[in-house]
């Protein structure tokens, strides 16, 4: 049986994803089909930002928590696989939170900047802009990331060598590769 053709969206959401507390701001601007579930949006955020998807996550909208339910959850959340972007954020300027890695507490503010008609020649999802590198996983949240940057910039810092070794020898906080992000996003259908 041949693969199903991708569903044509009724609309495309232009979302700005900003890592809360990052200075200078770490952000991505993406186009996402309106029919994408929050689970698919989670995958888009992971790939666009540069995370490794090794930790738990949740969406927080108006005090409600959306995630993949698990029997060990303290409080039951709403199943993110059953909620679409168009239902969650039906209007321009809607804002919500995507939290990744509850230990490090990476909060991303998601802003609906535009809701536009789809372009028949375009492939969705797509990242159209971004700025600055994603912090390394397990660096200790935004405060740990600031300490990490301080250490790798100062060869005399006591943790300079160990941090550089931990991160693979080098880290450019300004790096962002739009083409690489979009190659990765092509896997999200």
Backbone as ProteinMPNN parsed JSONL, in Angstrom:
{"seq_chain_A": "XXXXXXXXXXXXXXXXXXXXXXXXXXXXXXXXXXXXXXXXXXXXXXXXXXXXXXXXXXXXXXXXXXXXXXXXXXXXXXXXXXXXXXXXXXXXXXXXXXXXXXXXXXXXXXXXXXXXXXXXXXXXXXXXXXXXXXXXXXXXXXXXXXXXXXXXXXXXXXXXXXXXXXXXXXXXXXXXXXXXXXXXXXXXX", "coords_chain_A": {"N_chain_A": [[0.844, -1.17, 0.0], [0.659, 2.192, -0.914], [2.273, 5.075, 0.639], [0.347, 7.336, 2.689], [-0.681, 10.487, 1.427], [0.511, 13.669, 2.682], [-1.56, 15.439, 5.011], [-3.421, 18.245, 4.009], [-3.163, 21.372, 5.405], [-5.705, 23.523, 6.822], [-4.995, 25.954, 7.706], [-1.956, 27.673, 8.566], [0.125, 28.013, 11.311], [2.116, 30.605, 12.461], [4.559, 30.504, 14.717], [6.328, 31.878, 17.43], [8.935, 30.772, 19.292], [10.364, 31.13, 22.316], [13.031, 30.815, 24.513], [12.545, 31.097, 27.804], [14.002, 33.541, 29.885], [16.478, 33.534, 28.685], [19.412, 35.251, 27.788], [21.56, 36.677, 25.553], [18.364, 36.526, 23.821], [17.193, 33.247, 23.034], [15.685, 31.884, 20.358], [13.136, 30.647, 18.063], [11.401, 30.777, 14.976], [8.629, 29.331, 13.622], [6.671, 27.58, 11.137], [3.716, 25.868, 11.417], [1.384, 23.289, 10.759], [-2.136, 23.72, 11.273], [-3.561, 21.492, 12.153], [-1.841, 19.917, 13.602], [-1.114, 17.874, 16.378], [-0.527, 18.498, 19.908], [1.5, 16.809, 20.669], [2.906, 16.414, 18.258], [3.686, 19.058, 17.904], [5.396, 19.27, 20.086], [7.49, 17.642, 19.131], [8.318, 19.237, 16.975], [9.225, 21.535, 18.355], [11.339, 20.431, 19.853], [13.158, 19.671, 17.783], [13.5, 22.095, 16.363], [14.55, 23.822, 18.309], [16.785, 22.392, 19.158], [17.028, 20.517, 21.135], [17.452, 17.267, 22.757], [15.424, 15.521, 23.345], [15.325, 13.926, 25.679], [14.055, 14.076, 28.092], [11.186, 14.601, 30.269], [8.211, 16.446, 29.35], [5.837, 19.176, 29.132], [2.883, 20.996, 28.204], [1.583, 24.116, 29.146], [-1.346, 25.757, 29.537], [-3.359, 28.325, 30.275], [-3.439, 27.48, 32.97], [-3.972, 24.799, 32.711], [-2.65, 21.529, 32.21], [-0.964, 19.785, 29.707], [0.089, 16.726, 28.458], [1.72, 13.548, 27.869], [-0.146, 11.203, 29.315], [0.712, 9.309, 32.24], [0.809, 6.478, 34.397], [2.162, 7.005, 36.781], [1.938, 9.712, 37.217], [1.562, 12.571, 39.293], [-0.55, 14.321, 39.248], [-3.258, 14.018, 37.09], [-2.817, 14.81, 33.685], [-3.944, 16.435, 30.656], [-4.329, 14.624, 27.696], [-1.94, 15.184, 25.367], [-1.814, 14.224, 22.799], [-4.306, 14.286, 21.799], [-5.153, 16.824, 21.406], [-5.303, 19.551, 19.267], [-3.319, 22.1, 17.673], [-4.914, 24.17, 16.606], [-7.174, 24.01, 18.246], [-6.162, 24.525, 20.747], [-4.917, 27.064, 20.628], [-6.596, 29.209, 19.259], [-6.477, 31.841, 18.293], [-4.829, 34.86, 17.136], [-1.94, 36.129, 18.81], [-2.205, 34.427, 20.959], [-0.797, 32.867, 23.793], [1.295, 30.427, 25.277], [2.878, 27.958, 27.391], [5.66, 25.828, 26.973], [7.18, 23.38, 28.671], [10.243, 21.855, 29.278], [12.205, 19.204, 30.476], [11.956, 18.785, 33.589], [13.674, 18.927, 35.752], [15.781, 20.717, 35.028], [14.127, 22.709, 34.136], [13.388, 24.092, 31.678], [11.673, 26.582, 30.262], [9.627, 27.501, 27.624], [8.269, 30.146, 25.885], [5.508, 30.27, 23.895], [4.288, 31.958, 21.201], [1.565, 32.842, 19.218], [2.017, 34.261, 16.317], [1.049, 34.702, 13.723], [-1.686, 33.561, 11.704], [-1.925, 31.911, 8.863], [-2.833, 31.345, 5.369], [-2.167, 28.138, 3.864], [0.643, 27.475, 1.725], [0.688, 25.952, -1.323], [3.046, 24.963, -2.421], [4.785, 24.672, -0.337], [6.551, 23.021, 2.341], [5.537, 21.669, 5.374], [6.101, 20.969, 8.832], [8.053, 24.011, 9.182], [11.002, 25.823, 9.849], [11.569, 29.234, 9.922], [13.154, 31.254, 10.864], [15.661, 31.992, 13.334], [17.59, 32.35, 16.352], [20.604, 32.126, 18.029], [22.248, 29.485, 19.885], [20.974, 26.374, 21.13], [20.99, 25.602, 24.588], [23.274, 23.23, 26.143], [22.069, 19.939, 26.944], [21.109, 19.085, 30.277], [22.582, 21.032, 31.648], [21.817, 22.507, 33.782], [19.61, 24.234, 33.806], [18.523, 27.663, 33.138], [20.146, 29.242, 34.779], [22.331, 27.602, 35.26], [23.237, 27.423, 32.667], [24.109, 30.041, 32.18], [26.293, 30.109, 33.937], [27.834, 28.1, 32.777], [28.44, 29.302, 30.269], [29.99, 31.465, 31.162], [32.176, 30.065, 32.226], [33.263, 28.692, 29.955], [34.113, 30.799, 28.43], [36.197, 31.905, 29.78], [39.424, 31.125, 30.047], [40.82, 30.836, 32.416], [39.021, 30.088, 34.296], [37.99, 27.81, 36.806], [36.4, 25.666, 35.98], [36.608, 25.631, 33.267], [38.071, 23.858, 31.44], [36.898, 21.348, 32.028], [34.181, 21.759, 31.405], [34.376, 22.321, 28.644], [35.365, 19.884, 27.727], [33.241, 18.224, 28.444], [31.237, 19.175, 26.751], [32.141, 18.465, 24.304], [34.395, 19.723, 23.263], [34.064, 22.235, 22.017], [31.867, 25.095, 21.931], [29.571, 27.189, 20.491], [27.754, 29.833, 21.399], [26.256, 31.448, 19.733], [25.589, 30.04, 17.534], [23.466, 28.842, 14.959], [21.784, 26.82, 12.766], [19.867, 27.029, 10.202], [19.231, 25.51, 7.89], [19.929, 22.885, 8.695], [18.113, 22.505, 10.777], [15.698, 22.535, 9.341], [16.051, 20.296, 7.7], [15.878, 18.292, 9.638], [13.26, 18.755, 10.551], [11.728, 17.836, 8.43], [11.15, 15.239, 8.927], [8.97, 15.179, 10.533], [5.698, 14.496, 10.359]], "CA_chain_A": [[0.0, 0.0, 0.0], [1.487, 3.401, -0.966], [2.104, 5.942, 1.812], [-0.696, 8.355, 2.631], [-0.146, 11.834, 1.201], [0.35, 14.498, 3.883], [-2.813, 16.189, 5.124], [-3.306, 19.662, 3.658], [-3.742, 22.158, 6.499], [-6.624, 24.619, 6.51], [-4.225, 27.159, 8.029], [-0.605, 27.458, 9.103], [0.432, 28.887, 12.447], [3.478, 31.105, 12.644], [4.814, 30.535, 16.149], [7.649, 32.269, 17.913], [9.292, 29.978, 20.46], [11.459, 31.823, 22.992], [13.46, 30.186, 25.757], [12.352, 32.094, 28.859], [15.16, 33.887, 30.702], [17.747, 33.513, 27.939], [19.979, 36.559, 27.436], [20.576, 37.174, 24.594], [17.268, 35.582, 23.624], [17.294, 32.07, 22.178], [14.332, 31.772, 19.827], [12.895, 30.101, 16.736], [10.11, 31.112, 14.367], [8.264, 28.15, 12.838], [5.347, 27.425, 10.548], [3.197, 24.567, 11.828], [-0.009, 23.098, 10.334], [-3.152, 23.877, 12.325], [-4.072, 20.193, 12.6], [-0.833, 19.189, 14.381], [-1.383, 17.667, 17.805], [0.522, 19.048, 20.767], [2.632, 15.888, 20.627], [3.711, 16.768, 17.075], [4.304, 20.353, 18.187], [6.535, 18.939, 20.955], [8.589, 17.18, 18.267], [8.796, 20.415, 16.235], [9.995, 22.371, 19.284], [12.592, 19.731, 20.146], [14.052, 19.742, 16.628], [13.806, 23.49, 16.026], [15.411, 24.399, 19.34], [18.033, 21.649, 19.228], [17.033, 19.617, 22.278], [17.67, 15.859, 22.431], [14.2, 14.803, 23.716], [15.663, 12.925, 26.671], [13.405, 14.399, 29.363], [9.747, 14.819, 30.23], [7.778, 17.779, 28.921], [4.407, 19.462, 29.234], [2.386, 22.296, 27.768], [0.754, 24.738, 30.171], [-2.204, 26.743, 28.885], [-4.434, 28.769, 31.163], [-3.452, 26.668, 34.181], [-4.193, 23.387, 32.378], [-1.417, 20.847, 31.828], [-1.12, 18.822, 28.621], [1.269, 15.883, 28.309], [1.338, 12.168, 27.629], [-0.448, 10.679, 30.651], [1.466, 8.163, 32.737], [0.215, 6.054, 35.664], [2.902, 7.556, 37.921], [1.728, 11.16, 37.324], [0.979, 13.041, 40.548], [-1.859, 14.864, 38.879], [-3.48, 13.656, 35.683], [-2.837, 15.893, 32.705], [-4.771, 16.211, 29.475], [-3.519, 13.92, 26.699], [-1.521, 16.111, 24.308], [-1.984, 13.595, 21.488], [-5.704, 14.467, 21.387], [-5.431, 18.264, 21.314], [-4.604, 20.157, 18.132], [-2.887, 23.492, 17.808], [-6.042, 25.066, 16.333], [-8.079, 23.997, 19.404], [-5.462, 25.072, 21.904], [-4.592, 28.483, 20.438], [-7.345, 29.545, 18.051], [-6.421, 33.256, 17.912], [-3.551, 35.574, 17.132], [-1.398, 36.58, 20.094], [-2.329, 33.426, 22.017], [0.488, 32.493, 24.385], [1.285, 29.299, 26.192], [4.21, 27.533, 27.833], [6.146, 24.469, 26.766], [8.248, 23.134, 29.641], [11.04, 20.675, 28.954], [13.154, 18.787, 31.505], [11.446, 19.367, 34.829], [14.805, 19.198, 36.641], [16.406, 21.969, 34.594], [13.045, 23.689, 34.05], [13.454, 24.946, 30.49], [10.358, 27.061, 29.848], [9.567, 28.162, 26.321], [7.039, 30.9, 25.652], [5.054, 30.089, 22.518], [3.404, 33.05, 20.797], [0.969, 32.739, 17.89], [2.238, 35.555, 15.661], [0.189, 34.812, 12.541], [-2.374, 32.383, 11.191], [-1.882, 32.233, 7.432], [-3.239, 30.24, 4.493], [-1.025, 27.335, 3.441], [1.178, 27.634, 0.379], [0.688, 24.602, -1.898], [4.407, 24.538, -2.73], [5.6, 24.689, 0.886], [6.568, 21.823, 3.182], [5.333, 22.011, 6.785], [6.507, 22.205, 9.492], [9.247, 24.663, 8.66], [11.578, 26.909, 10.634], [11.879, 30.32, 8.994], [14.171, 32.108, 11.482], [16.061, 31.63, 14.682], [18.751, 33.075, 16.849], [21.407, 31.583, 19.127], [22.306, 28.035, 20.075], [20.276, 25.728, 22.236], [21.922, 25.196, 25.651], [23.481, 21.785, 26.247], [21.188, 19.208, 27.861], [21.585, 18.809, 31.64], [23.541, 22.045, 32.11], [21.341, 23.086, 35.036], [18.635, 25.302, 33.594], [19.028, 28.937, 32.612], [21.247, 29.728, 35.633], [23.475, 26.738, 34.97], [23.727, 27.783, 31.334], [24.893, 31.277, 32.312], [27.568, 29.717, 34.543], [28.548, 27.348, 31.749], [28.994, 30.271, 29.312], [31.073, 32.176, 31.851], [33.33, 29.166, 32.358], [33.928, 28.374, 28.687], [34.699, 32.034, 27.88], [37.345, 32.305, 30.608], [40.373, 30.011, 30.157], [41.309, 30.735, 33.79], [37.94, 29.599, 35.162], [38.309, 26.461, 37.298], [35.626, 24.644, 35.271], [36.747, 25.851, 31.821], [38.472, 22.65, 30.716], [35.937, 20.254, 32.216], [32.981, 22.065, 30.631], [34.662, 22.139, 27.222], [35.448, 18.442, 27.482], [31.87, 17.712, 28.581], [30.415, 19.588, 25.613], [32.728, 17.964, 23.061], [35.551, 20.502, 22.819], [33.745, 23.626, 21.689], [30.454, 25.476, 21.956], [29.339, 28.557, 20.019], [26.405, 30.21, 21.837], [25.548, 32.179, 18.683], [25.368, 29.149, 16.388], [22.121, 28.4, 14.59], [21.841, 26.329, 11.393], [18.488, 26.955, 9.711], [19.096, 24.385, 6.961], [19.962, 21.638, 9.46], [16.831, 22.403, 11.477], [14.648, 22.172, 8.391], [16.251, 18.881, 7.31], [15.338, 17.49, 10.739], [11.8, 18.941, 10.616], [11.07, 17.094, 7.354], [10.761, 13.928, 9.463], [7.726, 15.328, 11.315], [4.546, 14.497, 9.428]], "C_chain_A": [[0.9, 1.247, 0.0], [1.253, 4.281, 0.27], [1.02, 6.982, 1.578], [-0.074, 9.718, 2.327], [-0.361, 12.683, 2.454], [-0.97, 15.279, 3.838], [-2.547, 17.662, 4.812], [-3.929, 20.469, 4.8], [-4.725, 23.201, 5.984], [-5.915, 25.951, 6.737], [-2.861, 26.725, 8.57], [-0.376, 28.493, 10.196], [1.885, 29.307, 12.387], [3.668, 31.306, 14.141], [6.212, 31.046, 16.422], [7.862, 31.547, 19.234], [10.503, 30.64, 21.091], [11.769, 31.12, 24.303], [13.458, 31.25, 26.848], [13.642, 32.276, 29.666], [16.475, 33.91, 29.957], [18.145, 34.94, 27.549], [21.339, 36.355, 26.81], [19.524, 36.103, 24.305], [17.622, 34.437, 22.661], [15.878, 31.821, 21.684], [14.327, 31.139, 18.442], [11.517, 30.565, 16.272], [9.782, 29.965, 13.408], [6.868, 28.295, 12.24], [4.894, 26.005, 10.833], [1.75, 24.444, 11.355], [-0.975, 23.155, 11.514], [-3.612, 22.557, 12.918], [-3.051, 19.386, 13.41], [-1.283, 19.064, 15.834], [-0.279, 18.33, 18.618], [1.728, 18.12, 20.813], [3.516, 16.168, 19.416], [4.385, 18.124, 17.263], [5.506, 20.16, 19.115], [7.725, 18.505, 20.111], [9.175, 18.344, 17.472], [9.678, 21.277, 17.133], [11.341, 21.733, 19.584], [13.597, 19.902, 19.009], [14.457, 21.178, 16.296], [14.765, 24.113, 17.033], [16.775, 23.71, 19.38], [18.144, 20.759, 20.452], [17.171, 18.175, 21.813], [16.488, 14.967, 22.804], [14.477, 13.66, 24.695], [14.973, 13.12, 28.008], [11.901, 14.561, 29.163], [9.435, 16.252, 29.798], [6.293, 17.933, 29.223], [4.131, 20.827, 28.615], [1.51, 22.816, 28.89], [-0.016, 25.875, 29.5], [-3.325, 27.091, 29.85], [-4.565, 27.907, 32.409], [-3.718, 25.186, 33.949], [-2.902, 22.785, 31.839], [-1.724, 19.756, 30.801], [0.185, 18.055, 28.48], [0.805, 14.504, 27.871], [1.098, 11.553, 29.001], [0.353, 9.421, 30.975], [0.864, 7.77, 34.087], [0.908, 6.628, 36.903], [2.726, 9.067, 38.089], [1.082, 11.506, 38.665], [-0.43, 13.544, 40.305], [-2.077, 14.514, 37.409], [-3.507, 14.903, 34.798], [-3.768, 15.518, 31.567], [-3.856, 15.625, 28.4], [-3.215, 14.843, 25.511], [-1.683, 15.523, 22.914], [-3.388, 13.824, 20.935], [-6.089, 15.934, 21.196], [-4.627, 18.842, 20.159], [-4.251, 21.615, 18.436], [-4.065, 24.44, 17.605], [-7.042, 25.107, 17.49], [-7.454, 24.688, 20.605], [-5.284, 26.588, 21.805], [-5.287, 28.991, 19.183], [-7.169, 30.982, 17.544], [-4.996, 33.792, 17.902], [-3.203, 36.033, 18.539], [-1.689, 35.631, 21.248], [-0.924, 33.083, 22.499], [0.28, 31.275, 25.273], [2.714, 28.881, 26.46], [4.453, 26.087, 27.42], [7.305, 24.311, 27.733], [8.922, 21.819, 29.304], [12.048, 20.446, 30.068], [12.797, 19.459, 32.832], [12.552, 19.646, 35.834], [15.477, 20.515, 36.309], [15.372, 23.077, 34.408], [13.147, 24.632, 32.868], [12.04, 25.327, 30.074], [10.484, 27.851, 28.55], [8.234, 28.88, 26.224], [6.71, 30.755, 24.17], [4.029, 31.18, 22.224], [2.884, 32.777, 19.394], [1.081, 34.12, 17.252], [1.295, 35.781, 14.486], [-0.532, 33.487, 12.33], [-2.602, 32.685, 9.719], [-2.41, 31.056, 6.6], [-2.003, 29.439, 4.074], [-0.621, 27.659, 2.008], [1.339, 26.224, -0.187], [2.1, 24.085, -2.171], [5.309, 24.416, -1.518], [5.489, 23.373, 1.639], [6.479, 22.271, 4.637], [5.56, 20.783, 7.64], [7.808, 22.742, 8.895], [9.695, 25.744, 9.635], [11.978, 28.0, 9.656], [12.94, 31.271, 9.546], [14.536, 31.545, 12.843], [17.301, 32.386, 15.081], [19.315, 32.328, 18.057], [21.214, 30.088, 19.331], [21.455, 27.586, 21.247], [21.309, 25.39, 23.315], [22.145, 23.688, 25.635], [22.482, 21.171, 27.229], [21.893, 19.069, 29.217], [22.614, 19.808, 32.165], [23.063, 22.74, 33.387], [20.372, 24.234, 34.877], [19.309, 26.593, 33.147], [20.188, 29.464, 33.443], [22.499, 28.905, 35.401], [24.084, 27.068, 33.622], [24.563, 29.062, 31.394], [26.263, 30.986, 32.932], [28.447, 28.96, 33.568], [29.203, 28.303, 30.752], [30.151, 31.057, 29.915], [32.334, 31.33, 31.878], [34.025, 28.918, 31.026], [34.554, 29.611, 28.033], [35.988, 32.431, 28.588], [38.297, 31.123, 30.782], [40.928, 29.825, 31.58], [40.246, 30.24, 34.77], [38.236, 28.156, 35.553], [37.545, 25.353, 36.571], [35.739, 24.744, 33.755], [37.027, 24.553, 31.067], [37.438, 21.533, 30.846], [34.65, 20.513, 31.44], [33.224, 21.861, 29.131], [34.767, 20.66, 26.869], [34.044, 17.829, 27.483], [31.028, 18.001, 27.341], [31.029, 19.166, 24.268], [33.83, 18.822, 22.482], [35.276, 21.943, 22.469], [32.246, 23.842, 21.757], [30.361, 26.928, 21.534], [27.914, 28.955, 20.394], [25.604, 30.972, 20.782], [25.182, 31.294, 17.491], [23.89, 28.828, 16.207], [22.16, 28.044, 13.112], [20.419, 26.063, 10.898], [18.287, 25.753, 8.785], [19.072, 23.055, 7.693], [18.646, 21.431, 10.221], [15.739, 21.951, 10.511], [14.823, 20.758, 7.828], [15.648, 17.969, 8.384], [13.809, 17.576, 10.775], [11.055, 18.168, 9.525], [10.611, 15.706, 7.815], [9.431, 13.974, 10.214], [6.568, 15.458, 10.333], [3.247, 14.535, 10.197]], "O_chain_A": [[1.807, 1.348, 0.826], [0.181, 4.243, 0.874], [0.797, 7.445, 0.46], [0.953, 10.069, 2.908], [-1.306, 12.447, 3.207], [-1.423, 15.714, 2.78], [-1.574, 18.246, 5.289], [-5.098, 20.271, 5.127], [-4.599, 23.698, 4.865], [-6.19, 26.941, 6.059], [-2.656, 25.579, 8.968], [-0.647, 29.682, 10.023], [2.78, 28.469, 12.276], [3.028, 32.16, 14.755], [7.163, 30.688, 15.728], [7.076, 31.689, 20.171], [11.563, 30.706, 20.469], [10.873, 30.861, 25.106], [14.261, 32.183, 26.824], [14.283, 31.307, 30.073], [17.5, 34.271, 30.537], [17.333, 35.72, 27.052], [22.235, 35.878, 27.506], [19.766, 34.915, 24.52], [18.258, 34.64, 21.627], [14.972, 31.576, 22.481], [15.343, 31.093, 17.748], [10.595, 30.724, 17.072], [10.555, 29.663, 12.5], [6.015, 29.02, 12.753], [5.604, 25.048, 10.526], [0.965, 25.377, 11.523], [-0.663, 22.695, 12.612], [-4.015, 22.513, 14.08], [-3.362, 18.283, 13.86], [-1.769, 20.022, 16.435], [0.773, 18.682, 18.083], [2.858, 18.582, 20.977], [4.742, 16.16, 19.531], [5.521, 18.32, 16.833], [6.528, 20.824, 18.942], [8.848, 18.95, 20.348], [10.392, 18.433, 17.31], [10.757, 21.703, 16.72], [12.37, 22.41, 19.573], [14.757, 20.241, 19.248], [15.618, 21.445, 15.986], [15.682, 24.843, 16.657], [17.797, 24.357, 19.608], [19.234, 20.291, 20.779], [17.027, 17.883, 20.626], [16.554, 13.756, 22.594], [13.931, 12.566, 24.555], [15.272, 12.405, 28.965], [11.413, 14.647, 28.036], [10.282, 17.142, 29.873], [5.593, 16.967, 29.526], [5.009, 21.683, 28.517], [0.777, 22.052, 29.516], [0.57, 26.82, 28.971], [-4.143, 26.239, 30.196], [-5.677, 27.631, 32.859], [-3.693, 24.399, 34.895], [-2.155, 23.437, 31.109], [-2.611, 18.925, 30.994], [1.258, 18.651, 28.393], [-0.365, 14.311, 27.541], [2.041, 11.396, 29.776], [0.629, 8.592, 30.108], [0.45, 8.645, 34.847], [0.291, 6.722, 37.964], [3.302, 9.651, 39.006], [0.167, 10.818, 39.117], [-1.365, 13.239, 41.046], [-1.181, 14.694, 36.584], [-4.138, 15.908, 35.127], [-4.31, 14.414, 31.529], [-2.73, 16.089, 28.221], [-4.11, 15.226, 24.758], [-1.687, 16.27, 21.935], [-3.64, 13.59, 19.754], [-7.233, 16.238, 20.861], [-3.414, 18.648, 20.08], [-4.815, 22.249, 19.328], [-4.208, 25.412, 18.347], [-7.695, 26.13, 17.698], [-8.141, 25.353, 21.382], [-5.478, 27.307, 22.785], [-4.642, 29.184, 18.152], [-7.666, 31.31, 16.466], [-4.097, 33.262, 18.555], [-4.087, 36.292, 19.355], [-1.449, 35.981, 22.404], [0.017, 33.018, 21.709], [-0.754, 31.115, 25.922], [3.648, 29.383, 25.835], [3.565, 25.24, 27.509], [8.303, 25.025, 27.632], [8.264, 20.804, 29.076], [12.675, 21.391, 30.548], [13.274, 20.55, 33.146], [12.393, 20.515, 36.691], [15.719, 21.337, 37.193], [15.706, 24.258, 34.51], [13.007, 25.844, 33.03], [11.29, 24.483, 29.585], [11.328, 28.736, 28.408], [7.185, 28.281, 26.457], [7.525, 31.075, 23.305], [3.023, 31.302, 22.923], [3.666, 32.51, 18.482], [0.335, 35.036, 17.599], [0.802, 36.888, 14.27], [-0.045, 32.429, 12.729], [-3.361, 33.586, 9.364], [-2.43, 29.917, 7.066], [-0.915, 30.001, 3.944], [-1.447, 28.066, 1.19], [2.041, 25.396, 0.393], [2.319, 22.874, -2.151], [6.487, 24.087, -1.658], [4.463, 22.695, 1.582], [7.236, 23.133, 5.082], [5.245, 19.669, 7.222], [8.547, 22.035, 8.21], [8.877, 26.487, 10.177], [12.655, 27.726, 8.665], [13.56, 32.013, 8.785], [13.814, 30.732, 13.419], [17.978, 32.987, 14.247], [18.586, 31.956, 18.976], [20.176, 29.515, 19.0], [21.249, 28.317, 22.215], [22.404, 24.934, 22.985], [21.287, 22.944, 25.159], [22.098, 21.799, 28.215], [23.117, 18.95, 29.285], [23.425, 19.47, 33.027], [23.824, 23.482, 34.006], [20.317, 25.121, 35.73], [20.496, 26.616, 32.824], [21.115, 30.066, 32.9], [23.604, 29.446, 35.352], [25.301, 27.002, 33.449], [25.602, 29.159, 30.741], [27.273, 31.547, 32.505], [29.663, 29.154, 33.535], [30.377, 28.144, 30.42], [31.167, 31.286, 29.259], [33.426, 31.818, 31.589], [35.254, 28.933, 30.965], [35.429, 29.481, 27.176], [36.78, 33.207, 28.052], [38.02, 30.217, 31.568], [41.449, 28.757, 31.902], [40.541, 30.001, 35.941], [38.683, 27.366, 34.722], [38.001, 24.21, 36.55], [35.046, 24.027, 33.033], [36.286, 24.197, 30.15], [37.139, 20.848, 29.868], [34.08, 19.581, 30.872], [32.382, 21.297, 28.433], [34.299, 20.24, 25.81], [33.711, 17.015, 26.622], [30.209, 17.178, 26.931], [30.482, 19.484, 23.212], [34.173, 18.664, 21.31], [36.156, 22.794, 22.605], [31.459, 22.902, 21.653], [30.989, 27.799, 22.135], [26.96, 28.473, 19.782], [24.391, 31.125, 20.927], [24.537, 31.754, 16.548], [23.166, 28.578, 17.17], [22.531, 28.879, 12.286], [19.849, 25.002, 11.15], [17.278, 25.055, 8.889], [18.277, 22.179, 7.351], [18.135, 20.314, 10.295], [14.944, 21.072, 10.842], [13.834, 20.096, 7.514], [14.982, 16.985, 8.062], [13.14, 16.569, 11.006], [9.87, 17.876, 9.682], [9.778, 15.076, 7.162], [8.836, 12.934, 10.497], [6.485, 16.424, 9.574], [2.174, 14.542, 9.594]]}, "name": "protein", "num_of_chains": 1, "seq": "XXXXXXXXXXXXXXXXXXXXXXXXXXXXXXXXXXXXXXXXXXXXXXXXXXXXXXXXXXXXXXXXXXXXXXXXXXXXXXXXXXXXXXXXXXXXXXXXXXXXXXXXXXXXXXXXXXXXXXXXXXXXXXXXXXXXXXXXXXXXXXXXXXXXXXXXXXXXXXXXXXXXXXXXXXXXXXXXXXXXXXXXXXXXX"}
